[in-house]
Amino acid sequence: MRHTMRHVSLFICILLMAGAAVLIGSRGQSPSNQKLGELQVTCFSLENGQAALIQCGDHAVLIDAGSADDAPALLQELEDRQVTRLDALVLSYFSPLRMGGAAQVLRSIPTEAVYAPDYDPPADSQGDYRRLLQAIEDAGIPVQLPDEKGDTLTLGDAQLTLERPLQGHYEATEGDYSLTASLEHGVFSFLFPGDAGEQRLGELMAQLPLSHTVLVLPEQGAVHENTEAFLRAVDPQAAVLTGAKAPSEELLTLLNGMEDLKLRDLYCTADGDLTFTSNGLDELTITQAEK
């Protein structure tokens, strides 16, 4: 797979090395100041849905699995990255664009656990949901809802914390049922809020310390009344828009009007697979494949 390096200007200090943008973290050294194992986070460019892969040492976690139609391309991506087992498959919620390919992934790659919210999806998701449940049953994989205090998975030198939604029922949007994933690797951190809508964003601001280096935008960049407050709470240095859509004018206007944020660039997986490579100390490199 051919990759090109894209220059970015996210942090206060930029070093350009071999065409790559090497980002200098602003949160200081890790407590031990020791070299950590490399972390890679890849947000895939799929035709329909969304999926992201976390790799650190021998560990791998897939967050969402795209649509059913995306499954062959996603499985090829995982093979290209030599993923032969998954510590976990995390399904943000039961959208066909996030869980549709999960059954095929589970039938193809040994997986130790599946994390998912606990609710009954709507009728348009039931087909994918039944196929998912059958694949889970056939594989004998435990399905877990994160503990009320959150579950933390240790992935080599990285820690992935999964948070459940606070309510058992949401009226406004199904995305409010989304699990939230927070990944830490030394001084760098990544926040995956699923498709959290306005109510869930409000809960997150009250529930968690939200400051993260990289934010994967919820709801493909949808803008709510509290989106600006949420962005200020996270104060990311990079933001990622996943899925096939281009950013809306409303989102771009909002971001352009928040000049006091650390955020300097918005990346779109519609342009190609996006990979963050972290050493956990002082370098976070961003590369994007040609579409």
Secondary structure, 3 states (H helix, E strand, C coil): CCEECCCCCCCCCEEEECCEEEECCCCCCCCCCCCCCCEEEEECCCCCCCCEEEEECCEEEEECCCCHHHHHHHHHHHHHCCCCCECEEECCCCCHHHHCCHHHHHHHCCECCEECCCCCCCHHHHHHHHHHHHHHHHHCCCEECCCCCCEEEEECCEEEEEECCCCCCCCCCHHHHCCEEEEEECCEEEEECCCCCHHHHHHHHHHCCCCCCEEECHHHHCCCCCHHHHHHHHCCCEEEECCCCCCCHHHHHHHHCCCCCCCCCEEEHHHCCEEEEECCCCCEEEEEECC
